[in-house]
């Protein structure tokens, strides 16, 4: 008996969530499982036939979903990000786009013998990588910080730039198709661009103004922005055929670069939306792929893929690297990594619909070409990137650094102490004042929720494999602990004691979280903040045969709190219990120590008392607590 429509729709949601979870567990881009799953339930098993289930609603549904994807991507395109990163990352955007677009177009046209219109569109779509496919790959491979930053920012910036280029190419194709002569086609194209840019800029400004001046309650910001964007998309299409995609892209870029307008909450809202709406979209699109269409392209498609991966990408990288300090190993690694992502899949499906409606017979080849490109690049590069990185010796050393949840004064003090010992450190906080102070202290800090999808693309965890929870926000602490327990492992997540017996009793069944409690001899955040306000400061102490651990404790009358130790193999470890601490004579202690008594401090200032280091004891480097 055929499945009911309700059952099929529910199945799409269940499959979307299942594939997202599976991708999270194995740390590969979710799009790989979504597309493979769509092909499985579609042409392989015949369970899902989107044209029968959705009928005339299929095209409008895909159109609106693509508009959401392009709008979300354009919200991440901040001009200051382009200016503020390495020359290589900046070069890859224009150079890579031009080189890949031209080579992809020519290969598709000459090898597959498709029309120039479809070949141009394929060339434009093929330049897009995107953070959703780059970020999981980087977390698995762990290339050097320099390479990770280049690939990360290329993906973030090329996502909306590539989509905008594809939209412009498409608008040109549609305009030419509607004009009987060159002049009329140029008029249609100009009208589309004018309406797209004007309405997009105006809509972005008005929406940003509403958010900036709080003319709408906070709980309506996300829903209103999404609804307004879709309304502008439809209105723009009414004024000029297919100008809506350009409108929403310009709208997003305008809002992203508008002063005093925060779009972070809108980006986070998109996360929940994407799990069902956008993930379901790719299952539906993949279910429409026909094996016969792929087979018709034959070995020519494999040649086009090889040209893009082995000619276009290396040429883009080596041309972009002119004048940079990248060595040949780093250039080769960058030449191999360019997986295509969500934007390419969604845009190709939408444009194929529309080109076929305009009478372009070869438009049917666009979807299988792009989908095979996505599957090939994601699969091959995910499987081979790590061994290639090791072979080229471009991987990071062991992930011994720390992500600190919190950028408060206590967290900043600890971050500065670790940084002095060249331990990779990143702080994360949702309080802007804390983030601002951390940046003034020259600490790497992320403003936002560290477990959000936005953080998965923008939070640089290169060299970091541990979490320190130094935050007063109990709810956020628990969520982050759960998230990073699965990410870093049970032995690499450390959190302070709650210091609240009722809270501890309430969480006593949460064994995974309780395993992380008890950092720094079981002190709470309130206790650490209190010690800091009393003048306690960070001190580094080198133990020796002349100045042992017992001497250290005696010096501070047992009031010192040891936070971290460097052992004999120069490995850094946070201290859970000082009762169990048995350091060797060559260990280094990073401790929170009480202020010196006034007499000792005065004697040292007057030169009347010997420094401990002069007697072979406690050579040290001190760091003070920032003002709280």
PALUM-278098 format. One line per field, with one value per residue (C-alpha): z, y, x; residue number from 1. Coordinates in Angstrom, 3 decimals. Example, Ala and Ser with C-alpha at 12.3 -4.5 7.8 and 13.67 -1.06 7.14 Angstrom:
<nodes>
c3 = 7.800;7.140
c2 = -4.500;-1.060
c1 = 12.300;13.670
num = 1;2
</nodes>
This chain:
<nodes>
c3 = 0.000;-0.929;1.964;2.809;2.190;5.935;6.564;3.778;5.091;8.620;7.271;5.625;8.995;10.788;8.095;8.174;11.901;11.694;8.996;10.861;13.975;12.025;10.415;13.849;15.255;12.493;11.994;8.270;6.418;6.869;3.203;2.266;4.232;3.236;-0.476;-0.175;1.897;-0.622;-3.459;-1.389;-0.604;-4.067;-7.184;-5.365;-3.175;-4.880;-1.503;-2.166;-5.411;-4.748;-7.913;-6.861;-3.189;-3.645;-7.133;-8.132;-4.698;-5.281;-7.251;-4.912;-1.894;-3.349;-4.314;-0.780;0.756;-1.573;-0.667;3.021;2.324;0.312;2.890;5.745;3.811;2.933;6.618;7.246;4.607;6.584;4.632;7.650;7.630;4.061;4.940;8.213;7.070;5.338;1.813;0.727;2.008;0.270;-2.988;-3.192;-3.453;-6.713;-8.231;-7.287;-8.465;-11.861;-12.514;-11.334;-13.087;-16.437;-16.351;-15.117;-17.878;-20.648;-19.402;-19.203;-22.619;-24.535;-22.786;-22.163;-25.170;-23.205;-24.064;-23.188;-20.823;-18.719;-18.865;-17.597;-14.758;-13.829;-13.810;-11.483;-9.108;-8.954;-7.189;-3.946;-1.049;2.176;5.947;6.403;4.531;5.455;9.241;9.896;7.621;9.443;12.824;11.614;9.812;12.165;9.661;10.830;12.086;8.971;6.593;8.753;8.767;4.988;4.308;6.956;5.750;2.109;2.814;4.818;2.249;-0.973;0.135;-0.423;-3.072;-5.168;-4.709;-5.811;-8.888;-9.755;-9.367;-11.641;-14.285;-14.084;-14.378;-17.486;-19.025;-18.288;-19.557;-22.793;-23.240;-22.895;-25.341;-29.090;-29.649;-27.703;-26.638;-25.170;-23.361;-21.897;-20.766;-19.014;-17.313;-16.203;-14.870;-12.886;-11.380;-10.553;-8.816;-7.016;-5.674;-4.852;-3.128;-1.407;-0.050;0.992;2.662;4.472;5.712;6.916;8.637;10.237;11.411;13.094;14.874;15.864;17.297;18.905;17.181;17.590;20.661;20.920;20.611;17.177;15.692;14.115;12.829;11.539;9.730;8.048;7.060;5.782;3.753;2.092;1.402;-0.296;-2.289;-3.641;-4.219;-6.131;-8.344;-9.174;-10.321;-12.307;-13.123;-10.905;-9.267;-5.794;-5.158;-5.857;-3.568;-0.530;-1.069;-1.141;1.835;3.912;2.969;3.836;7.278;7.993;7.398;9.004;12.177;15.537;14.064;15.559;13.274;15.505;16.944;13.414;12.412;15.457;14.678;11.257;12.907;14.126;10.830;8.811;10.600;9.251;6.362;4.648;5.552;4.264;1.105;0.199;0.745;-1.576;-4.215;-4.110;-4.460;-7.864;-9.217;-11.985;-12.528;-16.226;-16.345;-14.717;-17.019;-20.072;-19.137;-19.224;-18.635;-19.687;-16.229;-14.593;-16.839;-15.842;-12.154;-12.602;-14.378;-11.558;-8.792;-10.391;-12.664;-11.619;-7.861;-7.928;-10.495;-8.302;-5.224;-6.838;-8.536;-5.287;-3.346;-5.347;-2.896;0.217;2.589;1.891;1.113;-1.529;0.979;2.169;-1.401;-2.309;0.686;-0.152;-3.753;-2.663;-0.270;-1.938;-1.085;-2.480;-0.221;0.439;-1.641;-4.769;-4.380;-3.664;-6.325;-9.044;-8.421;-8.515;-11.628;-13.433;-12.827;-14.325;-17.275;-18.285;-18.184;-20.518;-23.011;-22.323;-23.036;-21.533;-18.226;-17.050;-16.834;-14.324;-11.206;-11.697;-12.588;-9.405;-7.150;-8.382;-7.897;-4.286;-3.488;-5.165;-3.503;-0.039;-0.054;-1.588;0.373;3.698;3.366;2.104;3.689;6.944;5.423;2.849;5.601;7.546;4.437;3.686;7.391;7.662;10.684;14.076;17.057;19.744;20.796;24.248;24.280;26.175;25.239;28.253;28.622;29.979;29.377;32.838;34.913;36.407;32.996;31.480;34.285;33.636;29.868;30.183;32.399;29.886;26.962;28.628;28.409;24.706;25.417;22.767;24.419;23.172;25.307;24.568;26.191;25.405;27.450;25.164;27.915;28.892;25.248;24.807;27.832;26.608;23.244;25.018;26.875;23.459;24.086;21.314;22.120;20.485;21.080;21.198;22.159;21.657;20.905;18.145;14.449;13.930;16.381;14.531;11.513;13.173;16.474;15.743;17.784;16.108;18.665;21.286;22.753;26.273;27.825;31.028;32.330;34.208;34.039;36.489;34.028;35.207;32.319;29.695;31.625;31.503;27.790;26.887;29.064;27.352;23.923;24.443;26.392;23.115;21.170;23.267;25.330;28.983;30.202;28.523;29.976;33.314;35.240;38.583;41.445;41.427;45.082;45.471;47.212;45.822;42.319;42.901;44.204;41.218;38.842;40.760;38.074;35.338;35.768;32.690;33.956;37.521;36.164;35.111;38.445;40.959;38.990;41.017;44.268;44.114;44.315;42.851;40.502;43.379;45.456;42.639;42.067;45.806;45.921;42.946;44.627;47.682;45.600;44.755;41.594;39.191;39.757;37.880;40.024;38.859;41.437;42.072;44.565;46.549;46.385;46.539;46.647;50.450;50.453;48.067;50.299;53.395;51.749;51.215;54.463;52.585;51.028;47.458;44.974;42.270;38.997;36.431;36.408;33.680;34.275;33.399;29.769;29.484;29.413;31.015;33.239;35.222;38.916;40.327;43.878;45.706;48.201;45.372;43.860;44.126;41.792;41.005;41.563;37.917;37.530;36.945;38.954;37.809;40.977;42.447;45.399;48.115;48.123;49.739;53.279;53.531;55.325;52.761;49.899;51.463;52.152;48.549;47.219;49.450;48.520;52.131;51.557;49.094;46.245;46.459;42.979;44.162;46.550;43.825;44.950;43.048;39.920;38.890;36.513;37.961;36.361;38.062;38.004;35.842;37.711;38.448
c2 = 0.000;3.404;5.657;8.577;12.147;12.855;9.874;10.934;14.503;13.255;10.865;13.741;15.492;12.359;11.608;15.214;15.061;11.587;12.571;15.762;13.693;11.125;13.841;15.366;12.023;11.229;14.899;15.218;17.781;17.001;17.675;14.412;12.306;14.461;14.071;10.363;9.806;11.655;9.536;6.404;7.173;8.657;6.956;3.879;2.801;4.830;5.846;9.602;11.204;14.973;15.880;13.671;14.697;18.467;18.999;22.670;23.731;22.196;25.093;27.886;25.907;25.510;29.196;30.357;27.955;29.191;32.778;31.922;30.252;33.193;35.702;33.824;33.534;37.217;38.129;36.743;38.940;41.788;43.994;44.394;40.628;40.802;43.623;42.136;38.822;37.470;38.442;34.832;34.693;37.981;36.934;33.643;35.415;37.380;35.243;31.919;33.001;34.171;31.215;28.546;30.179;30.427;26.925;25.355;27.068;26.047;22.459;22.036;23.588;21.741;18.376;17.896;19.938;21.784;25.263;28.325;29.532;26.352;26.147;29.732;29.000;25.811;27.736;30.370;27.819;25.696;28.411;28.184;26.157;27.404;27.106;24.220;21.887;23.487;23.661;19.888;19.065;21.467;20.045;16.573;17.423;20.132;21.932;24.734;27.902;29.794;27.304;26.855;30.604;30.854;28.025;29.149;32.733;31.736;29.568;32.269;35.005;33.004;31.647;34.877;36.239;33.088;33.043;36.685;35.917;32.941;35.101;37.791;35.210;33.735;37.166;37.808;34.499;35.118;38.694;37.576;34.930;37.497;39.972;39.630;41.939;42.810;46.224;44.803;42.039;44.618;46.657;43.647;42.831;46.421;46.619;43.410;44.658;48.064;46.664;43.989;46.429;49.281;47.191;45.053;48.072;49.828;46.707;46.076;49.671;49.701;46.334;47.358;50.599;48.700;46.454;49.314;51.530;48.595;49.546;45.954;43.679;41.456;38.213;39.273;40.310;36.962;36.053;39.580;39.726;36.379;37.308;40.746;39.220;36.711;39.501;41.589;38.518;38.051;41.790;42.138;39.180;40.858;44.015;42.229;38.545;36.586;39.653;38.407;36.377;39.426;41.493;39.193;38.861;42.645;43.010;40.605;42.263;45.706;44.539;42.751;45.976;48.403;49.984;49.120;46.352;42.912;40.022;37.261;36.340;36.109;33.781;31.604;31.535;30.176;27.130;25.683;26.548;24.871;21.531;20.852;23.238;23.339;19.786;18.526;20.562;18.669;15.307;16.409;17.763;14.656;12.466;14.094;13.180;10.645;8.117;8.174;11.890;11.189;8.241;10.370;12.690;9.688;9.970;13.587;14.480;12.753;14.779;18.037;17.138;16.287;19.592;21.550;19.670;19.159;22.203;25.041;24.811;24.495;27.298;29.515;28.812;29.301;32.551;33.837;32.913;35.249;37.674;35.655;33.667;30.280;27.445;24.789;22.278;24.734;25.640;21.979;21.377;24.391;23.174;19.963;21.401;22.952;20.947;22.341;22.860;23.783;26.947;25.138;22.384;24.683;27.298;24.722;23.021;26.294;27.609;24.293;24.527;27.987;27.390;24.340;26.445;28.931;26.165;25.425;21.688;21.129;22.698;19.208;18.394;21.190;19.419;16.079;17.934;20.012;17.178;14.836;17.662;18.088;14.371;13.841;16.773;16.234;12.474;12.463;15.423;14.335;10.905;12.069;15.480;14.173;11.778;14.421;17.032;14.658;13.784;17.472;18.164;21.006;19.730;21.382;19.782;18.069;19.963;20.985;24.461;25.634;27.135;29.167;29.653;33.180;36.382;37.817;39.184;35.758;34.058;36.818;36.448;32.713;33.252;35.718;33.315;30.489;32.735;33.723;30.059;29.898;27.695;28.267;30.028;31.223;32.828;32.890;35.085;36.613;39.746;42.469;44.371;41.216;40.588;44.167;43.932;40.618;42.170;45.068;42.453;41.031;37.736;35.798;35.944;34.931;37.076;34.775;31.326;28.879;25.974;27.754;26.953;30.393;29.445;26.194;28.281;31.341;30.135;29.207;26.099;25.442;23.841;23.696;20.429;21.300;23.319;25.366;26.526;29.774;31.395;32.395;31.443;28.011;27.243;28.143;26.189;23.001;23.323;23.991;21.110;18.637;19.930;19.785;16.505;14.888;17.111;17.036;13.887;13.120;13.847;17.243;19.217;20.975;23.093;24.844;23.642;25.184;26.092;25.571;22.422;22.692;22.991;20.043;17.904;18.815;17.718;14.660;12.368;14.194;12.026;13.293;16.869;15.865;14.209;17.617;19.362;20.152;22.197;24.097;22.173;22.484;26.276;28.030;30.993;33.214;32.097;32.824;36.245;36.946;35.988;38.233;41.160;40.577;41.140;37.556;37.343;34.748;33.609;31.076;29.025;26.729;23.993;22.700;20.643;23.851;25.024;22.099;21.984;21.985;25.122;26.744;25.963;27.105;30.399;31.239;29.599;27.165;29.943;29.496;27.815;25.835;26.131;24.381;22.338;21.728;18.240;16.774;16.306;19.937;18.833;21.242;19.907;21.721;20.846;19.246;18.461;19.921;17.045;14.656;16.949;15.447;17.524;16.564;18.924;20.025;20.873;24.374;25.642;28.311;29.452;32.034;33.473;35.970;39.476;39.828;41.126;44.773;44.254;41.750;43.948;47.034;45.165;44.005;47.454;48.819;46.008;44.788;41.250;38.649;37.515;33.821;33.361;34.722;31.763;29.326;29.375;30.174;32.002;33.435;35.600;37.375;38.495;40.616;40.458;43.052;45.462;43.883
c1 = 0.000;1.470;2.395;0.146;1.258;1.284;3.563;5.935;6.143;6.803;9.438;11.306;11.547;12.716;15.298;16.544;17.178;18.705;21.177;22.118;22.829;24.830;26.941;27.575;28.690;31.175;32.175;31.590;29.444;25.747;25.031;26.777;24.273;21.309;22.018;22.859;19.721;17.572;18.920;18.248;14.594;14.010;15.341;16.737;13.794;11.066;9.568;9.649;8.546;8.602;6.680;3.765;3.798;4.116;2.752;2.603;3.892;7.327;8.782;7.503;8.707;12.201;12.245;11.449;13.975;16.727;15.828;16.293;19.648;20.972;19.729;21.394;24.625;24.675;24.214;27.719;29.392;30.930;33.287;35.547;36.085;37.379;39.776;40.907;42.342;45.382;46.312;45.850;42.264;41.446;43.102;41.223;37.868;38.357;41.135;39.575;36.150;37.386;39.688;37.234;34.293;36.085;37.594;34.353;32.388;34.766;35.055;31.289;30.747;33.474;33.463;29.735;28.537;25.847;24.570;26.664;23.915;23.935;27.741;28.065;25.681;27.554;30.830;29.382;27.842;31.007;33.034;31.000;32.425;30.829;31.413;28.962;31.320;34.653;34.194;33.672;36.595;38.937;37.944;38.830;42.085;43.464;45.724;48.000;46.338;47.436;45.806;42.717;42.090;42.526;40.065;37.585;37.365;37.366;34.315;32.523;33.085;32.789;29.394;27.399;29.801;29.461;25.704;25.496;27.605;25.396;22.291;23.749;24.668;21.197;19.568;21.666;20.585;16.902;17.082;18.722;16.074;13.302;14.785;14.507;17.434;20.555;19.227;16.037;17.908;20.259;17.245;15.688;18.996;19.505;15.959;16.464;19.712;18.254;15.188;17.202;19.797;17.378;14.711;17.338;19.210;16.000;14.608;17.915;18.053;14.438;14.735;18.020;16.462;13.619;16.122;18.434;15.683;13.821;10.561;9.426;9.534;12.601;10.665;9.378;12.744;13.613;10.162;9.547;12.877;12.253;8.704;9.716;12.556;10.222;7.733;10.433;11.474;7.946;7.377;10.649;9.737;6.456;8.252;10.961;10.953;13.382;14.924;13.945;17.119;19.261;17.025;17.369;21.124;21.603;19.263;21.353;24.646;23.241;22.061;25.355;27.308;24.858;26.243;24.706;22.561;23.142;22.254;23.653;20.246;18.807;21.630;20.982;17.260;18.154;19.772;16.479;14.844;17.586;17.370;13.888;13.292;16.662;17.728;14.408;14.905;18.062;16.449;13.643;16.037;18.226;15.141;14.536;17.980;17.742;20.488;19.687;20.580;23.944;24.569;23.771;26.626;28.989;32.710;32.568;31.251;34.244;36.571;34.852;35.185;38.850;39.490;37.837;39.668;43.073;43.406;41.086;41.648;45.475;45.723;43.518;45.629;49.025;47.950;46.421;49.571;51.801;53.353;52.397;54.622;53.015;55.435;54.849;53.452;50.829;49.893;49.455;47.194;45.021;44.904;43.199;40.600;37.536;34.381;31.146;28.159;24.572;24.324;25.532;22.931;20.000;20.749;21.388;18.046;16.118;17.847;17.426;13.663;13.507;15.819;13.837;10.672;12.381;13.154;16.839;16.952;20.402;19.260;18.287;22.001;22.700;21.383;23.194;26.401;26.348;25.180;27.905;30.431;29.273;29.338;32.709;34.479;33.009;33.651;37.129;38.437;36.932;38.564;41.961;42.525;43.994;46.589;47.542;47.959;50.199;52.199;52.750;53.460;50.951;48.981;48.797;50.555;48.483;45.377;46.551;45.003;41.936;38.589;37.455;33.718;33.563;35.510;34.910;37.830;38.619;38.572;40.726;43.260;43.541;43.666;46.534;48.463;48.127;48.986;52.271;53.267;52.296;49.294;46.576;43.635;40.247;37.540;33.809;31.171;27.783;28.524;29.856;31.674;33.579;34.437;35.624;37.905;39.327;40.172;41.872;43.938;44.913;43.144;41.404;37.700;34.408;31.324;28.323;27.110;30.030;27.703;25.780;26.036;27.536;30.316;30.950;31.978;33.550;35.038;38.644;39.536;42.875;45.191;42.416;41.196;39.992;37.176;37.397;34.023;34.786;31.367;28.596;25.840;24.690;22.347;24.943;27.581;25.505;24.712;28.346;29.525;27.209;28.208;31.960;31.920;30.936;33.334;36.535;35.931;35.189;38.730;39.085;36.170;36.656;34.183;34.064;31.934;28.462;28.771;25.038;23.886;20.354;21.728;24.043;21.209;19.078;21.835;22.948;21.530;23.442;26.502;28.336;28.199;29.083;32.261;33.545;32.926;35.646;38.151;40.791;40.294;36.516;36.237;33.230;33.205;32.040;35.027;37.497;35.985;36.209;39.900;40.608;38.878;41.115;44.219;45.156;47.247;48.632;52.217;54.345;56.722;59.529;60.077;63.573;65.538;66.167;62.555;60.146;56.368;56.318;58.470;56.028;53.032;54.905;55.840;52.168;51.007;48.817;46.726;47.998;45.658;47.453;45.527;47.740;50.932;53.496;54.865;58.269;57.195;56.001;52.368;49.928;47.169;44.470;44.484;41.364;42.508;45.508;45.367;46.223;48.864;52.364;54.554;58.141;61.041;61.180;57.491;56.120;53.135;50.669;48.973;46.639;48.552;47.601;49.050;52.480;52.550;53.494;56.823;58.142;57.023;58.650;61.918;62.144;61.435;64.239;66.610;66.864;65.665;66.993;64.785;63.890;65.343;68.677;68.873;67.967;64.354;61.184;62.236;58.897;56.918;53.960;50.739;48.164;44.421;42.652;40.450;37.078
num = 1;2;3;4;5;6;7;8;9;10;11;12;13;14;15;16;17;18;19;20;21;22;23;24;25;26;27;28;29;30;31;32;33;34;35;36;37;38;39;40;41;42;43;44;45;46;47;48;49;50;51;52;53;54;55;56;57;58;59;60;61;62;63;64;65;66;67;68;69;70;71;72;73;74;75;76;77;78;79;80;81;82;83;84;85;86;87;88;89;90;91;92;93;94;95;96;97;98;99;100;101;102;103;104;105;106;107;108;109;110;111;112;113;114;115;116;117;118;119;120;121;122;123;124;125;126;127;128;129;130;131;132;133;134;135;136;137;138;139;140;141;142;143;144;145;146;147;148;149;150;151;152;153;154;155;156;157;158;159;160;161;162;163;164;165;166;167;168;169;170;171;172;173;174;175;176;177;178;179;180;181;182;183;184;185;186;187;188;189;190;191;192;193;194;195;196;197;198;199;200;201;202;203;204;205;206;207;208;209;210;211;212;213;214;215;216;217;218;219;220;221;222;223;224;225;226;227;228;229;230;231;232;233;234;235;236;237;238;239;240;241;242;243;244;245;246;247;248;249;250;251;252;253;254;255;256;257;258;259;260;261;262;263;264;265;266;267;268;269;270;271;272;273;274;275;276;277;278;279;280;281;282;283;284;285;286;287;288;289;290;291;292;293;294;295;296;297;298;299;300;301;302;303;304;305;306;307;308;309;310;311;312;313;314;315;316;317;318;319;320;321;322;323;324;325;326;327;328;329;330;331;332;333;334;335;336;337;338;339;340;341;342;343;344;345;346;347;348;349;350;351;352;353;354;355;356;357;358;359;360;361;362;363;364;365;366;367;368;369;370;371;372;373;374;375;376;377;378;379;380;381;382;383;384;385;386;387;388;389;390;391;392;393;394;395;396;397;398;399;400;401;402;403;404;405;406;407;408;409;410;411;412;413;414;415;416;417;418;419;420;421;422;423;424;425;426;427;428;429;430;431;432;433;434;435;436;437;438;439;440;441;442;443;444;445;446;447;448;449;450;451;452;453;454;455;456;457;458;459;460;461;462;463;464;465;466;467;468;469;470;471;472;473;474;475;476;477;478;479;480;481;482;483;484;485;486;487;488;489;490;491;492;493;494;495;496;497;498;499;500;501;502;503;504;505;506;507;508;509;510;511;512;513;514;515;516;517;518;519;520;521;522;523;524;525;526;527;528;529;530;531;532;533;534;535;536;537;538;539;540;541;542;543;544;545;546;547;548;549;550;551;552;553;554;555;556;557;558;559;560;561;562;563;564;565;566;567;568;569;570;571;572;573;574;575;576;577;578;579;580;581;582;583;584;585;586;587;588;589;590;591;592;593;594;595;596;597;598;599;600;601;602;603;604;605;606;607;608;609;610;611;612;613;614;615;616;617;618;619;620;621;622;623;624;625;626;627;628
</nodes>
